[in-house]
Amino acid sequence: MYILNLITKQITKNIDDICFKQDYHFVLCNPWELKFFKCALNLNNETYKDCLSFDDKVRVNIFDEYIFFTLTNFQMIHDNLLLEEINIFLSEKYMLLVLRKRNEVYSQIKELMHENFYYKSNPTLSLFIMYSTILRIIISNQFDNLGMVEERILELEDEIINEVVEDVSSKIRDIRFICRSCVKNIRPLTYIMDNLLKEGIEFFSNEDTHKSYLEKEYHKLLQGLDLSIDKLYNFALANREMSDKLLDIYSSKVSERTNNLITKLTIFTGMAVPISIITGIYGMNFKYMPELTYIYGYRITIIIILLIIIISFVIFKTKKFL
């Protein structure tokens, strides 16, 4: 747990040292530490329970005292996609960020708490900036992980083309599942961001000039995020299309191998036909066949068969059928 006082710029881990009613705070904690803030911040019971369980859903709720926003972050680790829920509570006086794991996103957000870009004259605007910056960190992290997915798709494509893949069908299935999961978790963000832009602004709407200024800043910051999420979603769709094309490449390689096998079998059949004719003729049970009594007949027949095989092989090799 880390608590940043935007007025004093002090970071503490002790909740007893702060007063949420007077100062402005940014809080970074895990779901099990959220119980220390439930009463102090008057958190809705439904949103509190939602933070304690992972349900793989993206949502936004506008309450009288805060905006609750939850999303699913994903991370590629050893060709596996790990999902993590991130919950954000935003009000005029505080922002509460709930993370389950201490990963790269957690480290970057923790470093953000030490940066010195806050507005002393308007701490609420500082909260907005931190809010948008945190979302940009998460979006940037997802861009990086989508880049890793793209690299894995290209590597698998090269392996399929070069025919060096074992259990290729299972690998294609896994990468397609990862791409579909990425699209599934990013798609709701495009709609949720629209809700944050429309309904979130109403949270700060007021005839007060101070709040009108906050409303404009809030809208400006989220508009940029909306464009970034659209690009992220398009990137995820492109990866999914690339992963689907792996099936086409794999199918074409299988068809190519099958055609090559059929071609070779056809060639061997063509080489065997003259030999079959010769053996068929001399396998007839006619009484008067002059070659049957010829002393060198067997040797000549074997030589003719070998010549047929050699000549056929040379012809097919010249024509590049073999």
C-alpha distance (Angstrom), angle and dihedral (degrees) to the residues before:
residue distance angle dihedral
M1 . . .
Y2 3.82 . .
I3 3.80 125.0 .
L4 3.80 120.6 -167.9
N5 3.80 120.2 -162.5
L6 3.81 105.8 -149.2
I7 3.80 91.8 -158.6
T8 3.79 100.1 50.4
K9 3.86 95.2 24.9
Q10 3.80 87.7 -134.2
I11 3.82 122.7 143.5
T12 3.78 119.1 -149.4
K13 3.80 139.3 168.8
N14 3.79 95.8 -154.3
I15 3.80 114.2 91.9
D16 3.82 91.0 -165.4
D17 3.81 89.7 68.3
I18 3.81 95.5 63.3
C19 3.78 138.4 70.4
F20 3.79 114.8 -153.8
K21 3.81 93.4 -168.8
Q22 3.80 94.4 61.0
D23 3.82 108.9 29.8
Y24 3.80 136.1 42.9
H25 3.80 117.8 -111.4
F26 3.76 144.0 -175.4
V27 3.82 113.6 -155.8
L28 3.80 127.8 -164.8
C29 3.81 114.5 -169.8
N30 3.79 145.3 136.9
P31 3.84 124.8 -107.0
W32 3.80 93.6 -97.6
E33 3.81 92.1 55.5
L34 3.79 90.9 51.5
K35 3.81 90.8 86.9
F36 3.81 89.4 73.4
F37 3.83 89.9 62.3
K38 3.80 101.1 38.5
C39 3.77 96.6 91.3
A40 3.81 97.7 30.2
L41 3.81 91.9 55.1
N42 3.81 96.0 31.3
L43 3.81 92.4 -125.4
N44 3.77 118.5 -166.8
N45 3.81 111.5 -104.5
E46 3.80 92.9 -131.2
T47 3.79 93.9 53.6
Y48 3.80 90.2 43.9
K49 3.81 91.4 55.9
D50 3.79 90.6 44.4
C51 3.80 89.9 59.0
L52 3.79 91.3 53.5
S53 3.81 94.7 56.2
F54 3.80 131.2 51.0
D55 3.81 111.8 -132.3
D56 3.82 101.2 159.9
K57 3.82 93.2 -123.3
V58 3.78 131.5 130.9
R59 3.79 116.0 -143.8
V60 3.79 145.4 152.7
N61 3.80 126.8 -151.3
I62 3.80 125.5 -173.7
F63 3.80 113.3 -149.4
D64 3.78 130.0 177.0
E65 3.80 93.6 -103.1
Y66 3.82 103.7 30.2
I67 3.80 148.3 1.0
F68 3.81 115.4 -111.8
F69 3.79 116.2 -153.5
T70 3.80 126.5 176.6
L71 3.80 128.9 -177.9
T72 3.80 139.0 167.0
N73 3.77 118.0 -115.0
F74 3.81 119.7 -161.1
Q75 3.78 132.7 -157.8
M76 3.82 132.7 -171.5
I77 3.81 113.0 -131.9
H78 3.82 119.6 169.9
D79 3.82 93.0 -21.8
N80 3.80 90.4 -51.0
L81 3.79 125.6 113.7
L82 3.81 113.8 -133.5
L83 3.81 117.7 -164.4
E84 3.79 124.9 -152.9
E85 3.78 130.8 -178.8
I86 3.80 118.6 -131.6
N87 3.81 120.5 -165.0
I88 3.81 125.5 -165.3
F89 3.80 129.1 -169.7
L90 3.80 113.4 -166.1
S91 3.79 127.1 -174.7
E92 3.78 135.6 149.6
K93 3.80 92.3 -90.8
Y94 3.78 105.9 32.9
M95 3.78 147.1 16.3
L96 3.78 120.0 -150.7
L97 3.81 118.3 -163.6
V98 3.81 118.4 -167.2
L99 3.82 118.0 -161.5
R100 3.78 128.0 170.6
K101 3.80 102.5 -158.8
R102 3.77 134.5 40.0
N103 3.77 98.5 -126.0
E104 3.79 135.6 137.5
V105 3.80 92.9 -67.6
Y106 3.80 90.2 51.6
S107 3.82 91.0 51.3
Q108 3.81 93.4 49.5
I109 3.80 92.6 48.8
K110 3.79 90.5 48.4
E111 3.82 89.2 53.1
L112 3.81 88.8 49.4
M113 3.80 89.2 62.6
H114 3.81 89.5 64.3
E115 3.82 95.2 51.6
N116 3.78 118.1 107.0
F117 3.81 106.9 -137.8
Y118 3.80 100.7 108.2
Y119 3.79 123.3 129.3
K120 3.79 111.3 -124.1
S121 3.78 91.2 -166.9
N122 3.81 92.9 52.4
P123 3.83 115.6 25.9
T124 3.82 91.4 172.2
L125 3.79 89.5 61.6
S126 3.81 87.5 50.7
L127 3.78 88.1 55.9
F128 3.82 89.8 51.4
I129 3.79 91.1 51.3
M130 3.79 92.0 48.5
Y131 3.81 89.4 46.9
S132 3.81 93.1 53.5
T133 3.82 91.6 41.4
I134 3.80 91.5 53.3
L135 3.79 90.9 49.7
R136 3.81 89.0 49.5
I137 3.82 89.7 51.4
I138 3.81 89.8 52.5
I139 3.82 92.4 45.7
S140 3.81 91.3 47.3
N141 3.81 89.9 50.0
Q142 3.80 89.8 52.2
F143 3.82 90.5 48.9
D144 3.82 88.6 54.1
N145 3.80 92.1 49.2
L146 3.80 92.0 46.9
G147 3.81 86.3 52.8
M148 3.81 88.6 55.3
V149 3.80 89.5 49.9
E150 3.81 89.9 50.6
E151 3.82 91.3 51.0
R152 3.81 90.6 50.2
I153 3.83 90.3 51.1
L154 3.81 91.6 51.1
E155 3.82 91.7 46.9
L156 3.78 90.8 50.4
E157 3.81 90.1 47.8
D158 3.82 90.8 54.1
E159 3.80 90.6 47.0
I160 3.81 91.1 52.1
I161 3.80 92.4 48.3
N162 3.81 92.0 47.3
E163 3.82 90.7 44.3
V164 3.80 94.9 -128.8
V165 3.81 97.1 123.6
E166 3.78 124.7 113.2
D167 3.81 118.3 -159.6
V168 3.78 88.2 6.1
S169 3.79 94.8 167.2
S170 3.82 91.8 58.7
K171 3.82 91.4 47.6
I172 3.80 91.2 51.0
R173 3.80 89.8 48.3
D174 3.81 91.3 51.3
I175 3.81 95.5 48.7
R176 3.81 91.5 46.5
F177 3.81 89.6 51.4
I178 3.81 89.9 51.4
C179 3.82 92.2 49.7
R180 3.79 92.5 48.0
S181 3.81 90.2 49.1
C182 3.82 90.8 51.9
V183 3.80 92.0 51.2
K184 3.80 91.0 44.9
N185 3.81 92.3 54.3
I186 3.81 96.9 42.0
R187 3.80 98.8 44.3
P188 3.84 95.5 70.6
L189 3.82 89.4 53.5
T190 3.81 90.1 67.6
Y191 3.82 90.5 58.8
I192 3.79 95.8 36.8
M193 3.81 91.2 53.8
D194 3.80 89.2 55.0
N195 3.80 88.4 54.1
L196 3.79 91.2 48.4
L197 3.80 89.1 51.7
K198 3.81 95.6 47.1
E199 3.79 107.2 30.3
G200 3.80 95.3 26.7
I201 3.77 91.1 60.2
E202 3.79 89.6 55.9
F203 3.79 87.6 60.5
F204 3.80 88.7 63.9
S205 3.81 97.5 32.6
N206 3.77 113.8 120.0
E207 3.79 139.8 135.5
D208 3.79 87.0 -113.7
T209 3.84 110.3 109.4
H210 3.80 89.6 -137.9
K211 3.79 92.6 56.9
S212 3.80 92.3 42.0
Y213 3.80 88.3 58.3
L214 3.83 90.5 49.0
E215 3.78 89.9 49.8
K216 3.81 91.6 55.5
E217 3.81 93.1 46.6
Y218 3.80 91.6 47.3
H219 3.81 90.3 51.2
K220 3.80 93.2 47.3
L221 3.81 93.9 50.1
L222 3.80 94.6 47.4
Q223 3.80 93.7 46.4
G224 3.80 89.6 63.2
L225 3.80 90.0 48.3
D226 3.79 90.2 50.2
L227 3.82 90.6 58.2
S228 3.81 91.4 47.6
I229 3.81 91.5 52.0
D230 3.82 90.5 50.4
K231 3.82 89.2 54.2
L232 3.80 90.5 46.3
Y233 3.80 90.8 51.3
N234 3.82 92.0 48.9
F235 3.81 89.3 50.3
A236 3.81 90.3 52.4
L237 3.82 90.9 48.8
A238 3.81 90.4 50.5
N239 3.81 90.1 52.2
R240 3.79 91.1 49.5
E241 3.81 91.0 51.6
M242 3.81 90.4 49.2
S243 3.80 91.3 50.4
D244 3.81 90.6 49.7
K245 3.80 89.9 52.3
L246 3.82 88.7 57.7
L247 3.80 86.8 73.2
D248 3.81 90.5 54.6
I249 3.81 91.1 48.7
Y250 3.78 91.4 47.6
S251 3.81 91.7 47.6
S252 3.80 91.4 49.6
K253 3.82 90.8 50.0
V254 3.81 91.0 49.9
S255 3.82 90.1 48.3
E256 3.80 89.6 48.0
R257 3.81 92.0 51.8
T258 3.80 90.4 46.6
N259 3.80 91.9 49.7
N260 3.81 90.8 48.7
L261 3.78 90.7 51.1
I262 3.80 92.1 48.2
T263 3.82 90.2 47.9
K264 3.81 92.0 51.9
L265 3.80 91.9 46.8
T266 3.80 89.3 50.0
I267 3.81 90.6 50.3
F268 3.80 92.0 49.8
T269 3.79 89.0 47.7
G270 3.82 90.0 51.7
M271 3.81 90.2 50.8
A272 3.79 91.2 49.0
V273 3.84 96.5 50.1
P274 3.87 97.0 76.3
I275 3.80 89.4 44.9
S276 3.80 90.5 50.2
I277 3.81 90.0 50.8
I278 3.80 91.8 52.1
T279 3.80 93.3 47.2
G280 3.80 89.5 44.4
I281 3.78 93.0 54.1
Y282 3.75 95.2 47.8
G283 3.76 91.1 43.7
M284 3.81 90.6 65.3
N285 3.77 115.8 111.9
F286 3.79 97.2 -131.8
K287 3.80 113.9 143.7
Y288 3.79 97.2 -143.1
M289 3.83 110.3 53.6
P290 3.83 108.5 138.2
E291 3.85 94.1 -157.7
L292 3.80 90.9 60.6
T293 3.79 91.6 69.5
Y294 3.79 95.7 40.7
I295 3.81 109.9 115.7
Y296 3.84 94.4 -139.7
G297 3.81 96.0 36.3
Y298 3.83 95.7 107.2
R299 3.82 93.7 48.3
I300 3.81 92.8 47.0
T301 3.81 91.3 49.2
I302 3.81 91.9 51.1
I303 3.81 90.9 48.4
I304 3.85 91.1 49.8
I305 3.81 90.5 50.0
L306 3.83 91.4 50.0
L307 3.84 90.6 47.6
I308 3.81 90.4 51.5
I309 3.82 90.3 51.5
I310 3.84 93.6 46.5
I311 3.82 95.5 44.6
S312 3.82 91.8 46.0
F313 3.80 90.8 49.1
V314 3.84 91.8 49.9
I315 3.81 92.2 48.1
F316 3.81 94.3 48.2
K317 3.81 91.2 44.6
T318 3.81 91.3 50.6
K319 3.79 90.2 50.1
K320 3.84 87.9 49.0
F321 3.78 93.0 -121.7
L322 3.79 89.0 130.9
